[in-house]
Structure formats: C-alpha cells, structure tokens
C-alpha cells in the first residue's frame, strides 16, 4: 500500500475504486478499527461510502477527505447492553429481529439499489450480515473484516431466549455465506460460516502524540502513576471514591457524565478524547474487554486490568490473547464496584506485556480489499456457509471447543481446550491399582476404590505447588495449608436412560451414573491459618478486621465455559444479623456477576445447610473443584458439582446425612439459589447411584424403589450432539409451565365433573361411588404421572388446548401452582404435548423396567429400543428437540436396520434425547458386543461428516457419591522437599 502512482491511486490500479463499507451498530470499537482501514484506502485515492450508526466525529476526527462519505443507517444492532458490563440476551435477539429480520425484504431491495447507484466495486462488512446478501443481490463481490461473527455471538443467547429464535442464527449464517472470504483479525472466534480466511495483523489506530505530550497537555507530572478507566465510552457504573486509588495515582475517566462529581484523584476526559494516545501514555488501564481496548493495550504495551462482561462470546478469545502476551489481569466485579483496586494495580505494574505480532493490520487489510476490488481472486473453495452449518452447528460454546472439531482455534486459546484432557478417566471403574498418590498423601479415612480419575485428582493435588502458567492453577497453588487435613469427595454425572423431564411430574425414572465425575477437595481451617489471595487479604485489611472466615474456591476448566476461575466471599455475607439471609437474596447475590454465577452451585450448599440444618460456619473454607463431567451436554454436570460439594462439606463437619437427604438439599441449592427449575432425579442419581446399575426412583418427591442391574447382554451409550443444553433455558422452563398448566386444567375439569356427578346422583350404587372416588383423587392430583393414560384419554385429553396465552390462563385459573417458574402473560405456552408427555412417559418407564428385568427374549431389545424412540419423539412434540439430537437418533435407526446389523442378529436398537432436551446428549441402547461398539464409532464419524463435529461418547459407569464416601488425606511430611514452591498469587 505504500507504492502510489501519480494519480494517487494504489499500484496496479487504473482508476479510483468505490467501496461500500458497512459497520455494525455494536459499540465504537468496530467503527474505530474501520477508520484505520478506510484511512489507508482513501490515502491512495479511493472513495469509501461508510454505512454506520456511529457518530460521524469518530470518522472525521481521523479522516478529513471528500472521498469519505458517511451514510447514517443502522442495519444491525449488536448486543443490547443494560450497562457497561451487562448484556440483555433476549432484548438483543428481539432488537435484531426488529432491526434486521422483519424489515429484511425492504432492506435488501433498498441496499441493492443503493449499491448499484454508487457503482460500488466491492462491499466490505464489519460485520453486518445483511450487507453480504445485499451485495449478492446487486451482483457485487463482498468481503468481511472481523474477529467474530454474529451467528457465534447470538448462538448462546438462543438457549436463554428460546429456540423459536434459532431462525435468526441460520439467517445470519446464510447471509455470511454470500461473502467471498473473511479478513480475520487477531483474537478471533470460530467463524464456520466463512469458508475462506485471510489472517492479518492487529488493526490499531495510530498515535498522534507522544506520552510526554499527552501528560503535558493534561497537566500531569511525570512522577504520577496514571490509570485510564475505559469502558468503551460508557460509564463504568462505579461511584468513584478517593480511597479507590493508592497514594500517587491519578485515574483518567472515559465516559463520565458532566454532572458526575469526581474525587480529586480522578480526572474526566473529554468525550471525544483520542484514546490511543492516552492508552500509550498511562501506566495501565481498567475496563472491559473488546477488540478496540485489547488491540490498543497490546499495541502500546499497556497492562490491562479487565472486568468480565456478561454473555458476550467474543470475550474469552480476546482475553486469552491478552493473557498469552502477558498483558492482562482480571478484576472481580465486586472489587471494581467497592474500590478494592490496589492489589490489581500492583499486579498490573508487575506485568511485562510482550505482543510479538504486527500492528499494521489496517494497511494490510486495505491492500487486500484494493486487490479484490480490482479483480483479484482470493477465495479457494467457495463452499457456502449455509452448507457448512446445515445441521447441528453453532448453538453455544461446546460445539466450538470440543476435541475433533474442524474449526480453527487460535494458538492462545488452544491451551484452554486441552486443559482438562489429562484428567479425563481412561479406564472403567475398578480396573486401576492404587499407586500414584501414596507418595505424597496419607489416607486417614476412606478408599480410592480403584477409581483412576480419583487417582488423577490426588496427583493433581500433589502437583499444586509446581510452577504453572494458567491463572486458575496459580490461584490453586496457594489454596491449601499443607499442614492441615483435606477432605476429598466424588460425584458422577448421570445418563438419563428413561424418565427425563417427567421427573417433576412424579414419574418413575431410570438413571445410570456415568464414568465421568466431579471431584472436590475441601479444607476447613482457622481464619488465621488460611492462605488468602491478595485481593481477599486486601479486603480484610481495608476493613481493619481480625481474620474472618473466608470461602475461597478454584474451579478448574473454567475457561471452557467462559466463567471466572475463582470465587471468594466472607462467609459472614450469608448472615443477616443472627439469621441466614434468604434464598432470594442469595440468588440476587450470585446473579450480580454472571461470570461467577457458577459459584452458586458450590457456595449455595453452605447457605442451604445454614437454613435447613441450622449450621454456622466460623472456620474458613478452601475448595478446589475439578469436574470431568462436561457442561452443557445434558449429563448433570451441575448436579455432580452440587453433590460433590455438599458431600465434602458434610465430611469436613462430621454431618451424618443420608445420600437421599443430601440429594434433596442439593436440589434446594439449584432451585432456590441458582434458580434452575429442575427436578431431583439428577442429584439423586449422582448421590445414590451405583456402578453398572440403573437407579429406579419415583419422583414424588424422591422415593428410591431400587437398583436395577443392567443385563450383561445390554449396553448403554451417551452420544453428545454438540448442542449446548441448559435446564435454565427458556424452552425447558416453558415446557414445565405448560405441564403445570395442564395439571391445573385437569384438576379443574375433574372438580367440575365431580360436582356434576354429585348433583345428578340421588341414589348411588357401587359403580357411582368408585367414579366419585376417582374424580376426587383427580381433582386433588399432586402429580400428573398418577393419572393413568386411559383416564387421561377418556376424560381429559380433548379438553386440553394445544396452547394458551399466559394472560388468558392466569385470568381463568389464577396460577399454575409451580413455585419454580413464573408465567409470562405476554407469551403463549404449549399445553397438550407437555401435559401428555409425563402421563405416557411414566407408563413407558414402568414398561421399560419390567422388560429390562425379564428373561432375555428375542423381542426384549427391540421393545426397549422402541420405548426410547417413543420418548424421543414425545420430547420433540413438546418443543424440546434439536437438529443435532434428531440426527443422532436417525443415524441409530439407519444403523439398526443396516445389513451389517442384521448380519450379526442386531446391534443398536433405540435412542432418545435425554434430560432437559433442547440439545445435549442422546442415550443409545444396544447389544453388548464388539459390532455395536463399531457402529457407535461409525455413528460418530457420520455425524462429524454431516456437521463438522466429532461427538463425545459417554461409556461406562461408576459409583455415586454415597457409595464412594469421602477421603480424608494429609500431606506426608517431607513430600514437598523436592518441589519448587510457587509464590504466584491471584
């Protein structure tokens, strides 16, 4: 781009080119990086029409040229932010629908006509989806320049907002598929809609003034330490106080309101202040992660103290890049708001950022755009994004980050992907000898029981003090006092063989504890002996208090789900005077910082024990959580964490809680503190299950009826679809609401029929009395599963509507009597399918159990498989299916009826979606033989060929937490002598 001809146009170009550059409406970061690319295009004589909703000064302050033409138009909305850190997922999807979906036809017609009118040579998008389709309609080539795409950002929002929004994801991906190729910026997310990619260096705005000039202009002496508070031009939400900063520091505040009074050690910046110059001049920056802030921090070697944003999927990739180049330190949101800044500022000053890549991405991208507009072909394989995404792709993080995916992951992110691989168990229960841990720990109580994953966990504990680079391991290195005892618990995930969402309707369920499990190490210690993290210690020092009981938790594998790896709190925060705080207050407490909402599953156990059993916690607690139960796959990762945590606490405090009661306490954690409306079967399976057996339980509310041996000729597998599942998602909740609506309608109709029968029967015979007794029971029905299918069909099925608006239901019935869900009057709920499902599912489960325990007959496996198929399609009728799980079930059907299967007398016999549905894992039943395993492996490959994702396979079983018990261990004296202790603190 540095070579120019006499006419001012770049080398090899005969005439000025016309570019139409579309800029997303999300934040200033996109507009500022577009400025840098546009500046280079205009500098060599081209015309650029910028279509944007950003203020014009963002462009004109850097580019003063008649060749720059601004057209104010908003064609997408990005993410709706409640404040500088919070994204409203549902509002984001709804606003995008209003902005780009409903007026889509008129937008396409208008944009295609406009592009023709300006005679555009090339359309560039950062990263507006509809611009690519409009360019195709106008017959003009298009290119995207971005580090993320909106299909990926919105993907997880669908799980919270409901799958009826899924069409938005598909439409965005299809729009991007019309783009010829992607110019990909560093810090990129997976973007599977783009088949051809060209990587460029960082696009960074240039400096105008030296750091010395900036300080002089601001009137700041050279010996003053400077920090910039930069939340993308938005107010940070802090009530700034003088004591937030150590002596000798001054904070420059971006986005402060003119009416906001600032302390004397804070200085307001003008709203149009040129931040690259300031970032280059300060000692460090506090803010939220975005492409603009990260790129400028790296380019100008400015240590970045960042606070996580809620629900913005771009962030973990930028964060990993920042930390890879030693440029970032995370600040807990609570410490930002309360002013506990000192330990983070001290940490930032010790950082030595060392970005090694180029920073001339604007120039490089402009050159590529110029060459493309001049006719050069960069695309190699024009495979449409719509085809690449045609089935189960893009519904959350799991699909993008699992081993076997064909989607490129940047170098700085790859470390997180492989972080847990060494902890996954490699052998079935009972096949490993006790060996590795004995060198470092004395087991004072309990037995490893030959579990290889428990062996690995103990080895992990032994290695804590070694030098580590991962942030969570640095924090864990200083977690425990090795002179004190540690309690270790274990709780597995579960495979939902039969029952699923019918649990909250009182069904019989059959659950198998899987091989993958969560381990928890817990140390109970006097506050004066606890090794506190620096920010936790600073919090106590600021309050000038004697050592108080503090709960510190490290969760390994956090980056796989974009959550903070650590959590700490004063246990006194759970008290309101002499009484524990309410569950509602605790729910609000954990919801304040979604990046650490995961801690509710662990810390919530303490509050439940305080409220339900009257416990008080005066000692400090340190906990390490390591789970091999993958999140979002529908195998009860949350229940395994709850049960393992509750088990460890019970062991440390000598509580004699039965596995059943422990599961019920864990359900309270999830229902009341986490706020997920789940039944109790997950916790019961994790706590009460046994290896290679199905836990049979009637969920009214939690009555274990036995353990069912799995016959040796039968085997179960779990196949992950790659589509993230969440019991907190909108569809699970709306189906549950529909189920309770149906129950209320049935009870109401039974009451009406009872009144009619009583009014018409003057003299009653025995038959009338029986009918009256039945109607009385049905008028006070506690659980839908207590209603036999024949009674439902005979008396109630025709009276249940297909769906009903929430407002209409509330007017007619007042409430649906479910304490864990709330009816939205503006929403319409399906009723007939959610009502019928548990009634028939209970019958299917009972039939399944009877068949499973019967003698092996020729039709046994076929009948069991058919019951799984029926359950699967009933889920779909409720709206809890997914493309990915449907494909897996279809693949099982195809293999079941294949010639290879028939040749050996049958292999696979049935499959169903599991748990809460809407993605997650499929349970497959088959003959326990080598050919069945071969067909499971073939199924994995076929799924990968169709979707680009190699599904995880769950195989094998292990004991529940009750059967495992706990370990009490202590570090052997002298076992750390040959180790190099870590001095790194969080």
TADA-V970736 format. One line per field, one symbol per residue. ss: DSSP state (~ for helix, > for strand, _ for the rest). phi: phi as a letter, one per 40 degrees, with the letter a starting at -180 (. if undefined). psi: psi as a letter, one per 30 degrees, with the letter a starting at -180 (. if undefined). Layout:
ss = ???
phi = ???
psi = ???
This chain:
ss = ___>_____>_______>>>>>>_____~~~~~~~~~~~~~~~___>>>>>>____~~~~_______>>>>>________>_____>_~~~~~~~~~~~~~__~~~~~~~~~~~~~~____>>>>>__~~~~~~~~~~___>>>>>___~~~~~~~~~~~~_~~~~~~~~~~~~~~~___>>>>____________>>>___>_______~~~~~~~~______>>>>>>___________~~~____>>>>>____________>>>______~~~~~~~__>>>>>__~~~~~~~~~___>>>>>_______~~~~~~~~~~___>>>__~~~~~~___~~~~~~~~~_________>~~~~~~~~~~~~~___________~~~~________~~~~~_________~~~~~~~___~~~____________~~~~_>>>>>______~~~~~~~~~~~________~~~~~~~________>>>>>>>>>>>>>_~~~~~~__>>>>>>>>>>>>>>>>>>_~~~____~~~~~~~~~~______>>>>>>__~~~~____>>>>>~~~~>>__>>__~~~~~~~~~__~~~__~~~~~~~~~~~~~~~______>>>>>>>>_________~~~~~~~~~~~~~~~~______~~~~~~~~~~~~~~~~______~~~~~~~~____>>>>>>____>>>>>>>____>>>>>>>_________~~~~~~~~~~~~~~~~~~~~~~~~~~~~~~~_____~~~~~~~~~~~~~~____~~~__~~~~~~~~~~~___>>>~~~~~~~~______________>>>_~~~~~~~~~~~~~~~~~~~~~_______~~~~~~~~~~~~~~~~~~~____~~~~~~~~~~~~~~__~~~~~____>>>>>>_______>>>>>>>__~~~~~~~~~~~~~~~~~~_____>>>_>___~~~~__>>>>>_______________
phi = .ccbcccgcddgbcaccbbbbcbcccgcdcccccdcccdccccbgcbbccbabcdccdcccbbbacccbbbcabbabgbcbcacbbbccccccccccccbcccdccccccccccccccfccabbbbbcccccccccccgbcbbbbababcccccdcccccchcccddcccccccdcccccabcccdgcccbccbcbbbcbcdcbcccbbcdcccccccgbcccccbbbcbbggbccgcccbdccbccgbbbcbcgccccccbcccbbccccbcccdccdccccabbabcadccccccccbfbdbcbbcccfbcccccccccccdcfbbacbcddccccgccdcccccccccbdacbccbbcccccccccccccchcbbcbbcccccccbcbccgbhcdccbcdgccccbcdccdccccdcdccccbacdgbbccaccccbbcccagacggccccdccccccccdcccbbccccccccbcbcccbcbbbbaaccabccahfccccbgccbbbbccccabbbbbbcacdcbccccccccccccccfbcdbcbbbbbbcgcccbfbccbaaacccccbbgcbcccccccdcdcccbdcbcdcccccdccccccccbgcbbbccbbbbbbbccccgbgbgcccccccccccccdccbgccbcdcccccccccdcccbcgccccbcccccccbcbcgbcccaccbcabcbibbccdccbbbbbbccgccbacccccdccccccccccccccccccccccccccccbcbbcccccccccccccccbccbdccccdcccccbbdccccdaacdccccccbgabgbcbbbccdcbcbcbcccccdccccdccccccccccccccbdcdccccccccdccdccdcccgbcadcccccccccdccdcccccccbghbcbaaacbfcgfhgbbcbbaccaccccccccccdccccccbgbcccbcahaaccccccgabbbaccdgcbccbcccbcbc
psi = ffklleggklkfkflklkkjjkklgjlfeeeefeeeeeeeeefgglkkjkjlflkffeefffjjkffkkkjjkjflfbkkkeaffkkjeeeeeeeeeeefeegeeeeeeeeeeeeeefhkfkkkkiijefeeeeeeefhkllkkjlfllfeeefefeeeefkfffefeeeeeeeefffkelkjkllgllkiffkfkkkkllkjkklkelleeeeeeefhklffkkkkkjjhhflkfgkjkleffklkgkkkkjkgkkffkkklfgkkkllfgkjeeeeefflflkkalkleeeeeeeeeghjkjjlkklkhjffeeeeeeeeeeghglkkkkeeeeefgifefeeeeeffkikikfllgheeeeeeeeeeeefffkkfkejikkeeefgfcgkihaeeefgkkflgkkklefffeeegefeffkkfllkggklkdeffffkkjfklkfggjeeeeeeeeeefgeflklfkeeeeeffgekjffllkkklkklalkjekdbffefgglkljkkkleklkkkkkkklkeffkjkleeeeeeeeefhllklkkkkkkjkgeffghlkflkllkffffkibflllleeeeeeeffejffgfffefeffeeeeeeeefglkjfllkkkkkjkgjkkggggheeeeeeeeeeeeeeefghkikleeeeeeeeeeeeeeeegkhlafeeeeeeefllkglkjkkkiifijkflkjkjkfgkkklkjkffkkkkffleeeeeeeeeefeeeeeeeeeeeeeeeeeeffjekkaeeeeeeeeeeeeffhkekeffjkeeeeeeffeffklelkkeeeeeeefelghjfflkkjffkkkkeeefeeeeefeeeeeeeeeeeeflkjlegeeeeeeeeeeeeefeeeffggaleeeeeeeeeeeeeegleeeefggkdkflllllbfahabkkkkklkileeeeeeeeeeeeeeeeefgkjkkkkkllllleeeeblkjlkkkkffgegljkkgkl.
